[in-house]
Amino acid sequence: MDDFAANGPEAPNNGGPQAAPGGPAAKGSDEKYCADCGARIKVRAEICPKCGVRQIPLTGALGTLAPNGKSKLAAALFGFFLGSFGAHKFYLGQTGWGILYLVFCWTAIPGVVGIIEAILLLVMSDEDFNRKHGMA
């Protein structure tokens, strides 16, 4: 007998995360499932409190993301292509520097500095980027 006839219209469980008895099956917007044991944990948790396994860091379409959602690759691309206007500074939350870049955008200085900063961002380790630009 097939699964549909035996279990009704519900899909068979393929070993995915189980809901706690009496608890809701869906996870909240600030939760994720542990990669190892399937327990529901907070999105920002680095280690699962149930099994102790370190979680895979958040990744987005543009690589690893800092805790505040900023991407090192996006900042470097902004610096390389729009560095003359300080777009990378605005993206990283350094509004004062961004305004300074805008004031001097008619010179070649912010453009050259933007390209240099883009290269520095690309060679910077993820830990250094998170420490310098990852706080909210």
C-alpha positions in Angstrom: 0.0 0.0 0.0 1.4 3.4 -0.8 2.1 6.2 1.7 -0.9 8.3 0.6 -3.4 5.6 1.2 -1.9 4.6 4.5 -1.2 8.1 6.0 -3.9 10.1 4.3 -3.2 13.4 2.5 -0.2 14.3 4.7 3.3 13.9 3.2 5.5 11.2 4.7 8.1 12.3 7.2 11.6 12.0 5.6 13.6 12.4 8.8 13.2 16.2 8.9 13.0 18.2 12.1 10.2 17.1 14.4 7.9 19.4 16.3 8.0 19.1 20.1 4.9 17.3 21.5 2.2 19.8 21.8 4.3 22.5 20.1 4.0 24.2 16.7 5.7 22.6 13.7 6.7 25.9 12.0 9.8 27.8 13.1 9.7 31.5 13.9 11.2 34.2 11.8 14.1 34.5 14.4 14.7 30.7 14.4 16.5 28.1 12.3 17.0 24.4 12.5 20.3 22.9 13.7 22.2 21.4 10.8 23.0 18.3 12.8 20.1 17.4 15.2 17.3 19.5 13.7 16.4 21.3 16.9 15.0 24.8 16.6 17.6 27.4 17.6 17.9 31.2 17.3 19.2 32.5 13.9 22.2 34.1 15.4 23.2 31.0 17.4 26.7 29.8 16.6 26.5 26.5 18.5 23.4 24.4 19.0 22.5 24.2 22.8 21.0 20.8 22.4 23.8 18.9 20.5 26.8 21.3 20.7 27.5 21.3 17.0 28.9 24.5 15.5 26.5 26.0 13.0 27.4 27.0 9.4 27.7 30.8 9.2 25.0 32.8 7.4 25.6 33.1 3.7 23.9 35.3 1.2 24.0 35.7 -2.5 27.2 37.7 -2.1 29.1 35.4 0.2 29.5 35.4 4.0 27.5 38.1 5.8 28.5 39.9 9.0 26.1 39.8 12.0 24.5 43.1 10.9 23.9 41.7 7.4 26.7 43.6 5.6 28.6 41.7 2.9 32.3 42.1 2.4 32.0 41.4 -1.3 29.2 44.0 -1.8 31.2 46.6 0.0 34.3 45.9 -2.1 32.2 46.1 -5.3 30.7 49.4 -4.2 34.2 50.7 -3.5 35.6 49.6 -6.8 32.7 50.9 -9.1 31.3 53.7 -7.0 34.2 54.6 -4.7 34.4 58.1 -6.2 31.0 58.8 -4.6 31.7 57.0 -1.3 29.0 54.4 -1.9 31.0 51.8 0.1 31.3 54.2 3.0 27.5 54.8 3.1 26.9 51.0 2.8 29.2 50.3 5.7 27.5 53.0 7.9 30.3 55.5 7.7 28.1 58.4 6.6 30.6 61.2 7.5 33.3 59.6 5.3 30.7 59.1 2.5 29.8 62.8 2.6 33.5 63.7 2.4 33.9 61.4 -0.6 30.9 63.2 -2.2 32.4 66.6 -1.6 35.6 65.7 -3.3 34.2 63.4 -6.0 35.1 66.0 -8.7 38.8 65.1 -8.0 40.3 61.8 -8.8 41.3 61.3 -5.1 38.2 59.5 -3.9 38.2 57.2 -6.9 41.7 56.1 -6.4 41.2 55.6 -2.6 37.9 53.7 -3.3 39.8 51.2 -5.5 42.5 50.8 -2.9 39.9 50.3 -0.2 38.0 47.8 -2.4 41.2 45.7 -2.7 41.8 46.0 1.0 38.3 44.8 1.7 38.7 41.8 -0.6 42.0 40.6 1.1 40.6 41.3 4.6 39.7 38.1 6.6 36.0 37.6 7.5 36.9 37.9 11.2 38.6 41.3 10.7 35.6 42.5 8.5 33.1 41.4 11.2 35.1 43.1 14.0 35.5 46.4 12.0 32.2 46.6 10.2 30.0 43.8 11.5 28.4 45.6 14.5 24.9 47.1 14.1 
